[in-house]
């Protein structure tokens, strides 16, 4: 296995290397769930954000078609390692075309690729983003109020992030069960106080109004209370050439996918690990994790973030004694 560094524990294995080299070493049908955010390809070539100068980096594809040729190899590998009937979750968004020519349907092209390679398109969640916050982060002219004043035909929208779910064809051999319903909620919205008495309900599940309330939020196509700032530490992982935009996937999104789409103790994979958000969210929720990251500075930050799980758990145990 071609890796520059690795950390392997009872709960997770993380590798610094090219996911296209590491993935073929993972056994067939050994992964229960995958969740990741690929580089966002642009029709002008390359990606919306570039992460390294390596030719192995998906973000350095010369054309949009070359990106999907590269990406198809990875999706084929994800299909191979995924158990039948289980899911893969892809975080993405519509991507601006160069020269102010609107947007490309990047999520739609991801859907078509997965359907071609043996997945069923299963579900789509939109993660709401506050327009002014996006404007301040990206400095997009089309999201400035000034654009409304001057020519609102050029006004932009704060496109939602999207989480696309794909199910590998076949029957799931191990049901994903929640015998007591859903006990924790990951999001900004507060659970109504009159429902708290139903938490960990042991009676008939149709009476478990606490779990029903959480399920209604999670089953919505629009996730409008994801805490944008609930992310892992990432600033120390930046290199001098990094884009200022860098922002890991929110832990609320990861929690929702991991808890709904896998059982405790099962294996969750991410081929674009970044600073370790998906492995972290998997392990703290009682799953096993496999993560792969090409960029050494991100991998080093991921090592710190994963190591922090142990210290946090130890602190919790001390508080209970």
N, C-alpha and C positions, 0 to 999 in steps of 0.2 A: 504494500500500500504506500503510495507516494505522499507522505506527509512531512511537514517541517517540524511539527510539534503536536502533542496530543496529551489529553488527560482522560484517564479511564478510572471510574469508580464503580461502586455497586449500583449507583443511581443514574449515572450518565457517562457517555463517551463523547468527547468533543475533539475535532481534528482540524489542524491548520493545513489546508491543502485545497486542491482543485476538486470540486464536487464531482466532476465528470470522471476523475480518476478514482475517487474514494467510493462512489456509489456502486460500481460493479463488484466491489468486494463484499457488499451487504447481501446476506442470504435471501433467496426467493421467499416472498410472502411472509416476511418476518416483522414487518412494520404494520402497526394498527392504525396509525394516523400520521399525516404529514401536514405541516403548516409553515408557510414561508412567504416572503415578499421578494420577488425577483427584481432585477433592474428594470426600469420602465423604458422600454425601447421607443425611439422616435422614428418617424418616417424619413427624417433627414440623415439617418445613420447614427450609430452610437446610442446613448441613452440620455434620458432627461438629466441624470446625474452620473458622473463618472467617479469610480471609487479607487481604482488603481490604474497604473499604466501597463499592466500585464495583458498580453494577448489572450490569456486564459479567462480574463474577466469578461463576462457577458456584456457589460456596459460599454465595451470597446468594439462591439460588432460594427462592421463598416456600413451595413445597410440593415433596413428593417427585416428583409427576408433572411439575411445572414443570421440575425439574432434568433429568429424562429427556427432556423435550421439547427443552431447550437442548442436552443431550448428544447427542441424535439427530442434530442438525445437524452436530456435529463428527464423529461416526462416519461419516456419509454422506461427508464430505470426506476422511476417512482412507481410506475404501473407494475413492473416486475416484482419489486420488494413489498408491495402492498398486499395485504390479505384480501381475498375476494369479499365483495360487499362492503368494504371499508372505504374511508374517505380521505381526500387530500383537499386542503384549503389554501387558496392562492389570494394574497392581498395585492391589489393593483388599483389602477384608476385610469380614466381617459387621459391621454397624453397630448399636450399642445403640439401642433405641427409647427415647423420652423416658419418664420416670416409672418406670423399672425394669420395663418390660414385655417383657423379653427382647431378641431381636435381629431385625433385618430381614435378608432374604437379598439384600443388595446385590450380591454376586457373581452370584447367580442371575439377577437382573434385568439385569445387564450382559450375561450370556450370551444371554438372550432378545432383548435389543436388537440385538446383533451378528448373531444368526441371522436376525432380521427384515430386516436391512439388507444382506445379501449375503455374510456370512462363515460359514464352518464353525467351530463350536466344536472346537478341536483338542486342547488339553491344559490341565492344571491342576497347578501346583506349590504346595505349602503350605510357607511359610517359618516354621519353629519359633521361638517366642519364650519366653523364660524367665519364668515367672509372677511371681516376686518383682521382677524387673526391670520388668515391665509395671506392677505395683502401685506401685513407687516412682516411676515416670514419670507415671502417670495418677491416682494416689491413689484408685483404684477400691475402694470398700468391700468389694465382693464378692470381691476377691482378697486381702483381709487375713486373716491367721490368726484374728483375732478373730471373723470371720464364721463360721468352723468351730465355734468354741466356743459362739456365741450361737444360731445357726440355720443349719445347713449347707444347708437347702433353698434359701437365697439365695446360695450360693457361686457365684462366676463361674468362667469359664475364660479363660485367656490365649489368645484366638482367634489362630490362625495368620494371618499375612499370606498373601495368595494372588496368584499370577501366572497370569492367564488368557491363553491363547494362542488366537488366531483366525486362520484361513487364508482369504484371499480366494479365492473360487471361480474355477476355471480352472487351466490348466497352467502351471507355473513355467518360463519360457523360459531361465533361467540357473540350473543346478544349484548348490547351495551345497556346495562340495567341500572336503575336508580330506585331501589326498593322503598326508600323513604322519601322519594321525590328529590327536589333540589333544595339544598340547605343554605347556600351562600349566594349572594348577588354581587356581581361585578359591574358597577355602574354608578353614576352620580345620583340617580333617582332614589328617593328614600322609600323603603317598604312601608306601607301603611301600618300604623301601630296596632290596629285591631286584628292584624294577621299574624303578629309575632307569636301568639300562643299556639299557632299551628306548626311552628318550626320543628323539624324532626318528628313529624306526626306519625304515630304508630297505628292509627286507625285506618279506615277505608281511604284509599288514595283519592277517590272522588271528593272527599271532604277536606283534603289538604289544600286549603285556600292559600297558604303561604307559598308552597311550591307552584301552585297554579299561577300565582301572580308573577313569579320569576319566569316561568315558562312563557307567559304571554309576552314579556319583554324580549326574551331571547328568540322567540319564534317570529317576531316582527321582521319585515324586510328592511326596516329603517331603524338603525341603532343611533338614537339621537342624544344619548346621555353617556357615551364613552368618555372617560376622563382623559383628555388629550395629553395632559402632563404626567399621567401615571405611567412612567417609562423607567427603564433601568438607567443607571449612570452610564454616560457615553462620552462625555467631553474628553476624558483622558485617553480615549481610544482614537481620537482624531489625529491624522497626520497633518503636516504643514500644507499639503496639497488638497485637503478635503474640502468638499463643498460645505458652505455654512449651513445648508438646510438640514444636515443629518439629524434624523429624529427616529428612534427605534419604534417598532410596532408597539402600540399601547397594550399594557398587560390586561386591561379589561377585555380586549378583543381575544387575546390568547386564552384567557380563563374561560370565556364562553365557549370557544371552539373545543378546547381540550376537555372540559367537563361534560359537554353534551355529546361529543363524538368519540370518546374512548372510555375504557374502564380503568380504575386504579390498577397500577402495576403493569399496564401495557406500554408499548414503545411508541414514542412520538419522534418523528424525524423532521429536521429542517436542513436543507442543503445550502441555504444562504443565511448563516447564523448571525452575522453581524456581531453585536456585543453580547449575544446570548439570550435575547428576550424569550424566544420560543422554548429553548431548553429549560430556562429558569422557570417559566410559567408551567411547564410540564412537571418538573420535579416538585415544586412547592404544592402542586395539586395531586401528588402521589403517583405520578407516572414515571417511567424511565425515559431518557432522552438521548438522541443521537444528533449531534450538530456538526456541520462542516462550514469552515470559513476560509476564504482565500487570503484575506488581508491580515498580515501579522499583528498590526496594531489593534484591530478589532478583536482578533483572537485573544490577545493578551488581556484586553478588557473583559472579554467573555470569561476567561479563567477567573478573574477577580470577582465578577458577578456571580458565577456559579459557586465559588468558594464561600461567598457571603451567606449562602443558604444554610450552611452548617452553623455558622456563628449565630444567625438569627434563630435557628432551631434550638441551639444551646441556651440562648438568652431566654427563650420561651420556657424551656424546661426549668431554668433557675427561678423564673417567676412563679412556677407552679409548685416549687418545693418550699 
